[in-house]
Amino acid sequence: MPETKFEMTVREFLAKPPFGYRRLSEAHLELFCAALTHDSYTNEAKAKAVPERAPSYERLEFLGDAILEMIVCDHVYSNTELAEGHMTDFKQEYVDNEKLSDRIVAYGLDIDGAMRVGKVQIKDGRKDVQVKMRADAFEALVAATYVSKGLDEARRIVSEVLELAMR
């Protein structure tokens, strides 16, 4: 079966930094497609009884949130001498949705361009990707990376995008 336009968009997105993935199995591509699908698209597909499977990023985001937090917590614990309260502040600087979204944009990771959204998220002919949606999709991408490539690769992606400097 030929790839959909969305699948081709996801492959192009994943070929660029920080991922650099050029060959993905069908199952792994499916994971990354889900990671970039907002539930507004899924809800519209269900309402229309579209046969195409269109899971949203919600399940992956749940896992990715925990992985992101663990990577940031491990980093601050292993690379600083901060006390617990200051470690919590450090973690919040990296996992807070608004700050996470700012770092994603500063890195140049075009989640907005790759994300699949429903018509309700399109304003004036353009996708209206909000801060929380961008942060959630990044967490879902972290989870998809973890599931398909392992923890070390997820750590590399998070460290690169969030600029977690190692000592």
Buried (B, 14 or more C-beta within 10 A) or exposed (E): EEEEEBBEBBBEBBEEEBBEBEEBEEEBBBBBBBBBBBBBBBBBBEEEEEEEEBBBBBEBBEBBBBBBBBBBBEBBBEEEEEEEEEBEEBBEBBBEBEBBBBBBBEBEBEBBEBBBBBEEBEEEEEBEBEBEBBBBBBBBBBBBBBBBBEEEBBBBBBBBBBEBEEE
